[in-house]
Amino acid sequence: MAKKVPLQPKNFELETNTVWAFPNRGKWATHDAKYRGNWSPYIPRNVILRYSSEGDTVLDQFVGGGTTAVEAKLTGRSFIGVDINPAAVELTKNKLNFECDTSADISVRLGDARKLDILDGSIDLICTHPPYADIINYSDGIEGDLSLLSIKPFLMEMSKVAEECFRVLKKDKFCAILMGDTRKKGMVQPLAFETMRLFELAGFKLKEIIIKEQHNCKATGYWKTNSIKYNFLLLAHEYLFVFKKV
């Protein structure tokens, strides 16, 4: 008989410092690691519980594999999930197909993070993990898929995302976004801090910078050999920026 998956994490505690590490990424409810690049459910759970209240509306406009959506449902928040990829929308709807004790309005739909069909100042919390520039391609050519862009065009489009985040978020509420860096020709490209700056330019104030350790990315084989041969360190962290609309 298959082992029953728990609906909630066991012995969960909120993170209390600015370095987060989740060696066991979390396998409660319908969570899994099958969607490439999705984040550990511990991240949206921490963000949602710290920066929102039951009944609030949480937005994830890069809904992807549905991790944030599941956590919003489990914690009693209303949720709006948007993605430009129909496959992601369908996957998220399937992930939400479970019963729990909480009650909330859930909406998952096709849309563009640069131009949201959402009223001004109507969202209580934004909790999202956008794709990174040309690292994992999430579609085979969907127009508007930011994962297909190189760094400069990606950042141009992310500036529009930042402006939309500021528009739809309520005053004095929070926007959390996970972003990592990349490397080109041996040199680090600070994609995360470039993105952070775009959100500041859109009007946000920076509340927290959290370093999120990467796991399950041991330096073995090809990458370990090249790391030594070409004298570069493997990137093993991402940044979780928490902004406030003041």
C-alpha positions as CSV (number, residue, x, y, z in Angstrom):
1,M,0.0,0.0,0.0
2,A,1.3,3.4,-1.0
3,K,2.3,5.7,1.9
4,K,-0.3,8.5,2.4
5,V,1.1,11.9,1.7
6,P,0.4,14.5,4.5
7,L,-1.6,17.5,3.6
8,Q,0.5,19.9,5.7
9,P,4.3,20.0,6.5
10,K,5.3,18.3,9.7
11,N,6.8,20.6,12.5
12,F,6.8,23.6,10.3
13,E,8.5,26.8,11.7
14,L,8.8,30.2,10.1
15,E,12.3,31.2,9.0
16,T,13.8,33.9,11.2
17,N,17.0,34.9,9.5
18,T,18.1,36.0,6.0
19,V,19.7,32.6,4.9
20,W,17.2,29.9,3.9
21,A,18.1,26.3,3.2
22,F,15.7,23.5,2.5
23,P,17.7,20.3,1.8
24,N,14.4,18.4,1.8
25,R,12.3,20.5,-0.6
26,G,8.9,19.4,0.8
27,K,6.5,16.7,-0.4
28,W,3.2,17.4,1.3
29,A,-0.2,17.8,-0.4
30,T,0.3,17.7,-4.2
31,H,3.9,19.1,-4.3
32,D,6.6,17.5,-6.3
33,A,9.7,18.5,-8.2
34,K,8.6,17.4,-11.7
35,Y,8.1,20.9,-13.0
36,R,11.6,22.1,-14.0
37,G,12.9,25.0,-11.9
38,N,10.0,25.2,-9.5
39,W,10.7,26.4,-6.0
40,S,10.4,24.5,-2.7
41,P,7.0,25.0,-1.1
42,Y,8.7,26.1,2.0
43,I,9.5,29.4,0.3
44,P,5.9,30.5,-0.6
45,R,4.6,29.1,2.8
46,N,7.1,31.3,4.7
47,V,6.2,34.3,2.6
48,I,2.5,33.8,2.7
49,L,2.4,33.2,6.5
50,R,4.7,36.2,7.3
51,Y,3.3,38.8,4.9
52,S,-0.4,38.1,4.6
53,S,-3.5,37.0,6.7
54,E,-6.2,34.4,6.1
55,G,-8.7,35.7,3.5
56,D,-6.2,37.9,1.8
57,T,-5.7,37.6,-1.9
58,V,-2.3,36.3,-3.1
59,L,-1.1,36.7,-6.7
60,D,1.5,34.6,-8.6
61,Q,1.7,35.8,-12.2
62,F,4.3,33.2,-13.1
63,V,2.2,30.3,-11.7
64,G,4.3,27.6,-13.4
65,G,3.9,24.3,-11.6
66,G,1.4,25.6,-9.1
67,T,3.5,25.6,-5.9
68,T,2.3,29.0,-4.7
69,A,-1.3,28.2,-5.6
70,V,-1.3,25.0,-3.4
71,E,0.3,26.9,-0.5
72,A,-2.3,29.7,-0.7
73,K,-5.1,27.1,-0.6
74,L,-3.6,25.3,2.3
75,T,-3.2,28.5,4.3
76,G,-6.6,29.9,3.7
77,R,-5.8,32.7,1.2
78,S,-7.6,33.6,-1.9
79,F,-5.4,33.2,-4.9
80,I,-5.0,34.5,-8.5
81,G,-2.6,32.5,-10.6
82,V,-1.6,33.7,-14.1
83,D,0.7,32.2,-16.7
84,I,1.4,32.8,-20.4
85,N,1.7,29.0,-20.9
86,P,-1.5,27.0,-21.2
87,A,0.3,23.9,-20.0
88,A,1.3,25.6,-16.7
89,V,-2.3,26.8,-16.2
90,E,-3.6,23.2,-16.7
91,L,-1.0,21.7,-14.4
92,T,-1.7,24.2,-11.7
93,K,-5.5,23.5,-11.9
94,N,-4.7,19.8,-11.5
95,K,-2.4,20.4,-8.5
96,L,-5.3,22.3,-6.8
97,N,-7.6,19.2,-7.1
98,F,-7.6,18.2,-3.4
99,E,-9.8,18.8,-0.4
100,C,-8.7,20.7,2.7
101,D,-10.3,22.5,5.7
102,T,-9.6,26.0,4.5
103,S,-11.9,28.0,2.3
104,A,-10.8,30.5,-0.3
105,D,-11.5,31.8,-3.8
106,I,-9.0,30.4,-6.3
107,S,-8.6,31.6,-9.9
108,V,-6.0,30.3,-12.3
109,R,-6.0,31.6,-15.8
110,L,-4.0,32.4,-19.0
111,G,-2.4,35.8,-19.0
112,D,0.6,38.0,-19.3
113,A,2.5,39.2,-16.3
114,R,3.4,42.5,-18.1
115,K,-0.3,43.4,-18.6
116,L,-2.5,41.9,-15.9
117,D,-6.3,41.8,-16.1
118,I,-6.4,42.8,-12.4
119,L,-7.8,46.0,-10.8
120,D,-5.4,48.6,-9.4
121,G,-4.6,48.1,-5.7
122,S,-6.6,44.9,-5.3
123,I,-3.9,42.4,-4.3
124,D,-2.7,41.8,-0.7
125,L,0.5,39.9,-1.5
126,I,2.6,39.0,-4.6
127,C,4.6,35.8,-4.2
128,T,6.3,34.7,-7.4
129,H,9.2,32.9,-9.0
130,P,9.7,34.2,-12.6
131,P,11.8,32.3,-15.1
132,Y,15.4,33.4,-15.5
133,A,16.7,34.8,-18.8
134,D,17.4,32.0,-21.3
135,I,18.3,29.2,-18.7
136,I,15.2,26.9,-18.8
137,N,13.0,27.4,-21.8
138,Y,9.4,26.8,-20.7
139,S,7.9,26.8,-24.1
140,D,8.6,26.2,-27.7
141,G,8.1,29.7,-28.9
142,I,5.0,31.1,-27.0
143,E,5.0,34.9,-27.7
144,G,5.7,36.7,-24.4
145,D,7.5,33.8,-22.7
146,L,10.2,35.6,-20.9
147,S,12.2,32.4,-20.4
148,L,13.1,32.5,-24.1
149,L,14.8,36.0,-23.9
150,S,18.5,36.8,-23.5
151,I,19.5,39.0,-20.6
152,K,18.9,42.6,-21.9
153,P,15.5,41.9,-23.5
154,F,14.5,39.9,-20.4
155,L,15.3,42.9,-18.1
156,M,13.4,45.2,-20.4
157,E,10.3,43.0,-20.0
158,M,10.8,42.6,-16.3
159,S,10.6,46.3,-15.9
160,K,7.0,46.1,-17.2
161,V,6.4,43.2,-14.7
162,A,7.6,45.4,-11.9
163,E,5.4,48.2,-12.9
164,E,2.4,45.9,-13.0
165,C,3.2,44.5,-9.6
166,F,3.3,48.0,-8.2
167,R,0.0,48.9,-9.9
168,V,-2.1,45.9,-8.6
169,L,-0.7,45.7,-5.1
170,K,-2.4,47.5,-2.2
171,K,-0.5,50.2,-0.4
172,D,1.6,49.0,2.5
173,K,1.5,45.4,1.2
174,F,4.4,43.2,0.1
175,C,5.8,41.7,-3.1
176,A,8.2,38.7,-2.9
177,I,10.2,37.6,-5.9
178,L,12.8,34.9,-6.2
179,M,15.6,35.5,-8.8
180,G,19.0,34.0,-9.5
181,D,22.1,35.0,-11.4
182,T,23.7,33.4,-14.4
183,R,27.1,33.2,-16.0
184,K,28.3,34.1,-19.5
185,K,31.8,33.4,-20.8
186,G,33.0,32.7,-17.3
187,M,31.7,36.0,-15.8
188,V,28.8,36.3,-13.4
189,Q,25.8,38.2,-14.8
190,P,24.0,39.7,-11.8
191,L,20.5,39.1,-13.0
192,A,19.0,39.1,-9.5
193,F,20.3,42.5,-8.5
194,E,19.4,44.0,-11.9
195,T,15.9,42.8,-11.3
196,M,15.9,44.2,-7.8
197,R,16.8,47.6,-9.2
198,L,13.9,47.5,-11.6
199,F,11.5,46.9,-8.8
200,E,12.9,49.8,-6.9
201,L,12.6,52.0,-10.0
202,A,9.0,51.0,-10.2
203,G,8.4,52.5,-6.8
204,F,9.0,49.7,-4.3
205,K,11.0,49.9,-1.2
206,L,13.3,47.0,-0.3
207,K,12.2,45.2,2.9
208,E,14.5,42.1,2.9
209,I,17.2,40.4,0.9
210,I,17.1,36.7,1.6
211,I,19.8,34.3,0.3
212,K,18.3,30.9,-0.6
213,E,20.7,28.1,-0.8
214,Q,20.5,25.7,-3.8
215,H,20.5,22.0,-3.0
216,N,20.7,18.9,-5.2
217,C,23.3,20.6,-7.4
218,K,26.5,18.9,-6.3
219,A,29.6,19.7,-8.3
220,T,30.1,16.4,-10.0
221,G,31.2,15.2,-13.4
222,Y,31.1,17.7,-16.2
223,W,30.5,20.8,-14.1
224,K,33.0,19.9,-11.4
225,T,35.7,19.3,-14.0
226,N,35.0,22.6,-15.8
227,S,34.7,24.5,-12.6
228,I,38.3,23.6,-11.8
229,K,39.6,23.7,-15.4
230,Y,38.2,27.1,-16.2
231,N,38.5,28.6,-12.6
232,F,34.9,29.5,-11.8
233,L,32.6,28.7,-8.9
234,L,29.2,27.0,-9.4
235,L,26.3,29.3,-8.5
236,A,24.6,27.7,-5.5
237,H,22.3,30.4,-4.3
238,E,19.3,32.6,-5.3
239,Y,17.9,35.8,-3.9
240,L,14.5,36.3,-2.4
241,F,13.7,40.0,-2.5
242,V,10.8,41.2,-0.4
243,F,9.5,44.7,-1.4
244,K,7.0,46.9,0.2
245,K,4.7,49.4,-1.6
246,V,4.7,52.5,0.6
